[in-house]
Amino acid sequence: MPINNAKPAPKAENAPAFPEFSSIEPSKPAAISIAPTNATQLSAKNVRYSSLTIRAL
């Protein structure tokens, strides 16, 4: 039996609201995640948005 001390990820309904996400289209984080060639061109703002999006899923 594997030992798993990791806590489950919070549900979306329990995640804090980010007002700045209201103007972001859902397809944009996915497009960023599947385009590794653009990784060096991402701004700090986009990196912050994509990491928050991944954490909120």
N, CA and C atoms as an extended XYZ file, in Angstrom:
171
Properties=species:S:1:pos:R:3:atomname:S:1:resname:S:1:resid:I:1 pbc="F F F"
N         0.849       -1.206        0.000 N   MET     1
C         0.000        0.000        0.000 CA  MET     1
C         0.875        1.243        0.000 C   MET     1
N         0.799        2.053       -1.028 N   PRO     2
C         1.666        3.251       -1.093 CA  PRO     2
C         1.265        4.283       -0.045 C   PRO     2
N         2.267        4.941        0.467 N   ILE     3
C         2.021        6.004        1.449 CA  ILE     3
C         1.861        7.316        0.702 C   ILE     3
N         0.751        8.000        0.931 N   ASN     4
C         0.491        9.248        0.238 CA  ASN     4
C         0.111       10.309        1.260 C   ASN     4
N         1.049       11.220        1.542 N   ASN     5
C         0.786       12.290        2.493 CA  ASN     5
C         0.337       13.573        1.810 C   ASN     5
N         0.212       13.536        0.480 N   ALA     6
C        -0.170       14.748       -0.255 CA  ALA     6
C        -1.626       15.081        0.024 C   ALA     6
N        -1.879       16.348        0.194 N   LYS     7
C        -3.257       16.794        0.405 CA  LYS     7
C        -3.959       16.906       -0.948 C   LYS     7
N        -5.247       16.582       -1.031 N   PRO     8
C        -5.965       16.713       -2.309 CA  PRO     8
C        -6.067       18.174       -2.728 C   PRO     8
N        -6.094       18.394       -4.023 N   ALA     9
C        -6.210       19.764       -4.530 CA  ALA     9
C        -7.571       20.339       -4.167 C   ALA     9
N        -7.619       21.645       -3.891 N   PRO    10
C        -8.913       22.256       -3.546 CA  PRO    10
C        -9.868       22.215       -4.734 C   PRO    10
N       -11.140       22.074       -4.434 N   LYS    11
C       -12.151       22.087       -5.496 CA  LYS    11
C       -12.265       23.486       -6.090 C   LYS    11
N       -12.724       23.545       -7.330 N   ALA    12
C       -12.817       24.834       -8.009 CA  ALA    12
C       -13.739       25.789       -7.257 C   ALA    12
N       -14.805       25.256       -6.675 N   GLU    13
C       -15.742       26.139       -5.994 CA  GLU    13
C       -15.154       26.710       -4.703 C   GLU    13
N       -14.100       26.049       -4.188 N   ASN    14
C       -13.456       26.549       -2.974 CA  ASN    14
C       -12.265       27.461       -3.272 C   ASN    14
N       -11.897       27.548       -4.543 N   ALA    15
C       -10.742       28.372       -4.903 CA  ALA    15
C       -11.090       29.854       -4.801 C   ALA    15
N       -10.131       30.697       -4.400 N   PRO    16
C       -10.404       32.134       -4.330 CA  PRO    16
C       -10.669       32.703       -5.719 C   PRO    16
N       -11.474       33.732       -5.764 N   ALA    17
C       -11.823       34.341       -7.047 CA  ALA    17
C       -10.718       35.293       -7.497 C   ALA    17
N       -10.361       35.227       -8.761 N   PHE    18
C        -9.371       36.149       -9.318 CA  PHE    18
C       -10.077       37.035      -10.343 C   PHE    18
N       -10.380       38.278       -9.994 N   PRO    19
C       -11.134       39.147      -10.915 CA  PRO    19
C       -10.430       39.329      -12.257 C   PRO    19
N        -9.080       39.276      -12.257 N   GLU    20
C        -8.371       39.512      -13.510 CA  GLU    20
C        -8.601       38.388      -14.523 C   GLU    20
N        -9.111       37.250      -14.062 N   PHE    21
C        -9.369       36.154      -14.983 CA  PHE    21
C       -10.619       36.384      -15.824 C   PHE    21
N       -11.457       37.343      -15.430 N   SER    22
C       -12.720       37.533      -16.131 CA  SER    22
C       -12.500       37.954      -17.586 C   SER    22
N       -11.351       38.562      -17.885 N   SER    23
C       -11.098       39.014      -19.246 CA  SER    23
C       -10.203       38.044      -20.013 C   SER    23
N        -9.838       36.930      -19.405 N   ILE    24
C        -8.960       35.957      -20.060 CA  ILE    24
C        -9.811       34.846      -20.668 C   ILE    24
N        -9.568       34.554      -21.917 N   GLU    25
C       -10.309       33.477      -22.569 CA  GLU    25
C        -9.746       32.126      -22.118 C   GLU    25
N       -10.608       31.122      -21.911 N   PRO    26
C       -10.138       29.823      -21.426 CA  PRO    26
C        -9.115       29.168      -22.345 C   PRO    26
N        -9.127       29.499      -23.628 N   SER    27
C        -8.221       28.838      -24.556 CA  SER    27
C        -6.787       29.354      -24.435 C   SER    27
N        -6.597       30.532      -23.849 N   LYS    28
C        -5.253       31.104      -23.811 CA  LYS    28
C        -4.265       30.304      -22.942 C   LYS    28
N        -4.623       29.902      -21.712 N   PRO    29
C        -3.670       29.113      -20.938 CA  PRO    29
C        -3.311       27.795      -21.629 C   PRO    29
N        -4.293       27.169      -22.288 N   ALA    30
C        -4.024       25.917      -22.977 CA  ALA    30
C        -3.064       26.153      -24.146 C   ALA    30
N        -3.254       27.251      -24.854 N   ALA    31
C        -2.377       27.548      -25.986 CA  ALA    31
C        -0.948       27.792      -25.499 C   ALA    31
N        -0.819       28.431      -24.344 N   ILE    32
C         0.510       28.680      -23.789 CA  ILE    32
C         1.165       27.356      -23.397 C   ILE    32
N         0.384       26.444      -22.801 N   SER    33
C         0.952       25.209      -22.281 CA  SER    33
C         1.410       24.270      -23.398 C   SER    33
N         0.836       24.384      -24.596 N   ILE    34
C         1.215       23.476      -25.676 CA  ILE    34
C         2.184       24.141      -26.657 C   ILE    34
N         2.709       25.305      -26.309 N   ALA    35
C         3.652       25.995      -27.186 CA  ALA    35
C         4.990       26.205      -26.470 C   ALA    35
N         5.803       25.147      -26.325 N   PRO    36
C         7.067       25.278      -25.597 CA  PRO    36
C         8.053       26.241      -26.263 C   PRO    36
N         7.918       26.442      -27.570 N   THR    37
C         8.846       27.332      -28.252 CA  THR    37
C         8.650       28.779      -27.823 C   THR    37
N         7.473       29.092      -27.279 N   ASN    38
C         7.202       30.453      -26.837 CA  ASN    38
C         7.502       30.643      -25.348 C   ASN    38
N         8.016       29.619      -24.703 N   ALA    39
C         8.203       29.692      -23.249 CA  ALA    39
C         9.147       30.830      -22.863 C   ALA    39
N        10.187       31.062      -23.675 N   THR    40
C        11.140       32.110      -23.320 CA  THR    40
C        10.582       33.497      -23.604 C   THR    40
N         9.475       33.560      -24.351 N   GLN    41
C         8.897       34.854      -24.702 CA  GLN    41
C         7.739       35.245      -23.787 C   GLN    41
N         7.378       34.365      -22.863 N   LEU    42
C         6.255       34.673      -21.975 CA  LEU    42
C         6.658       35.758      -20.985 C   LEU    42
N         5.747       36.674      -20.754 N   SER    43
C         6.006       37.701      -19.748 CA  SER    43
C         5.750       37.130      -18.369 C   SER    43
N         6.232       37.814      -17.338 N   ALA    44
C         6.003       37.355      -15.969 CA  ALA    44
C         4.512       37.284      -15.674 C   ALA    44
N         3.739       38.186      -16.271 N   LYS    45
C         2.287       38.198      -16.053 CA  LYS    45
C         1.651       36.924      -16.599 C   LYS    45
N         2.051       36.505      -17.798 N   ASN    46
C         1.482       35.296      -18.380 CA  ASN    46
C         1.884       34.061      -17.576 C   ASN    46
N         3.124       34.031      -17.108 N   VAL    47
C         3.562       32.897      -16.296 CA  VAL    47
C         2.737       32.829      -15.016 C   VAL    47
N         2.458       33.975      -14.414 N   ARG    48
C         1.658       33.998      -13.192 CA  ARG    48
C         0.238       33.515      -13.484 C   ARG    48
N        -0.339       33.956      -14.578 N   TYR    49
C        -1.686       33.518      -14.932 CA  TYR    49
C        -1.729       32.006      -15.186 C   TYR    49
N        -0.760       31.494      -15.934 N   SER    50
C        -0.795       30.077      -16.267 CA  SER    50
C        -0.591       29.220      -15.020 C   SER    50
N         0.278       29.646      -14.095 N   SER    51
C         0.479       28.855      -12.888 CA  SER    51
C        -0.750       28.901      -12.000 C   SER    51
N        -1.424       30.048      -11.932 N   LEU    52
C        -2.653       30.141      -11.145 CA  LEU    52
C        -3.747       29.286      -11.770 C   LEU    52
N        -3.788       29.276      -13.105 N   THR    53
C        -4.813       28.488      -13.783 CA  THR    53
C        -4.605       27.004      -13.513 C   THR    53
N        -3.353       26.560      -13.608 N   ILE    54
C        -3.061       25.141      -13.366 CA  ILE    54
C        -3.420       24.776      -11.929 C   ILE    54
N        -3.095       25.673      -10.982 N   ARG    55
C        -3.371       25.391       -9.581 CA  ARG    55
C        -4.875       25.361       -9.312 C   ARG    55
N        -5.657       26.125      -10.096 N   ALA    56
C        -7.096       26.210       -9.849 CA  ALA    56
C        -7.862       25.039      -10.468 C   ALA    56
N        -7.231       24.300      -11.365 N   LEU    57
C        -7.942       23.193      -12.018 CA  LEU    57
C        -8.208       22.057      -11.026 C   LEU    57
